[in-house]
Amino acid sequence: MTIRFRKQWFIGLTLSLLVLLLAACGNSDNKANAPEGNAAAPELSLSEIESKAKEEGSVMSVGMPDSWANWKDTWADMTSVYGLKHEDTDMSSAEEIAKFEAEKDKPTADIGDVGIAFGPVAVAKGVTQPYKTSYWDEIPDWAKDKDGNWVVGYQGSISFLTNTKLVPNPPKSWEDLKNGNYKIIVGDVTKAAQAQMAVLAAAIAFGGDESNIEPGIAFFEDLAKKGRLSNAEASVANIEKGEVEVTLLWDFNALNYRDQINKDGFDVAIPKEGSIVSGYATIINKWAPHPNAAKLTREYILSDKGQINLANGYARPIRDSVKLPDEAAAKLLPKEEYANVKPVGDYKVWEETAKSIPQLWQERVLVHLN
């Protein structure tokens, strides 16, 4: 699972202040932003957006399949509560943005879910339209575009998934990981964003950041030299067979894998020194055929019920104020484990740093693996 901005400043500020004022008053008719390039268009209240969404009758998503983050429950709610038909085409973040751009003259998609690093890319490509939702003030600054072109719905942090049958004392920190005698899986750092974020998380723990990945590379280089880094795939099948002792994964993947295999046989921990927190963000197609259905969908995703749906899919809600039912809360780690997680400070810097990681990994780490 990767902040650039557009829209006329004065109009954007005026409208966002109006949204927050109405939200503070508990008014269910919060105002939505007008699409960029149409500043003179009248604002719509939430009730008007809902009415128009029902008239549109459908919402077409990309990269939001039933099997990911429990989207299936949200889509079921959009149908049962608002009468919207739904279809999804699963694809990568980059493919979603390319689809929006390629189909602008004959659009088919309304909304997509992209890794946070791709939110600014979508804005730079000019394929999004802003909508802040009535929950805007509850979203952390790192998790939203200031104009509402993208908004994170759920977050993830790099964690340790440990097979406790193979490692009776599971690591709780990077220092524990360094001093162990077991093998570790980090994934394909030359290609996979999750694996690259694990390297960044290690860098942060040892004094680095998105502009200084060296502490993370050095950490894994040391593990490789000691023969403690495995090239095995971090798949559920391999983990279940006992071929993986400790795996570095997004927490929502680690928790899901744990419960799929054997909840009592695995430990999931956020490293104490620090980790990276990232997330997935919705983007609304600038040329969406059902724009109000897309806005209503984003609104619902950030509602209490929408956030609970995500938690039931092991994804940590972006809104901390949401009270999770016991069953959903039990699927997640306690909030206190996240005390030292940090977001990427500058995704443009990280984008440049990430380009150097494959070569560094080849030259410094892979050369020591069998």
Secondary structure, DSSP 8 states (H G I E B T S, - for coil): ------S-HHHHHHHHHHHHHHHHTT-TT-B----TT-TTS---BHHHHHHHHHHH-EEEEES--TTSTTHHHHHHHHHHHH--EEEEE---HHHHHHHHHHTTTS----EEEEETTHHHHHHHHT-B-----TTGGGS-GGGB-TTSSEEEEEEEEEEEEEETTT-SS---SHHHHHH-SS-EE---TTT-HHHHHHHHHHHHHTT-BTTB-HHHHHHHHHHHHTT-EE-S---HHHHHTT--SEEEEEHHHHHHHHHHH-GGGEEEE--TT-EEEEEEEEEEBTT-SSHHHHHHHHHHHTSHHHHHHHHTTT-EES-TT----HHHHTTS--GGGGTTEEE-S-HHHHHHHHHHHHHHHHHHTGGG--
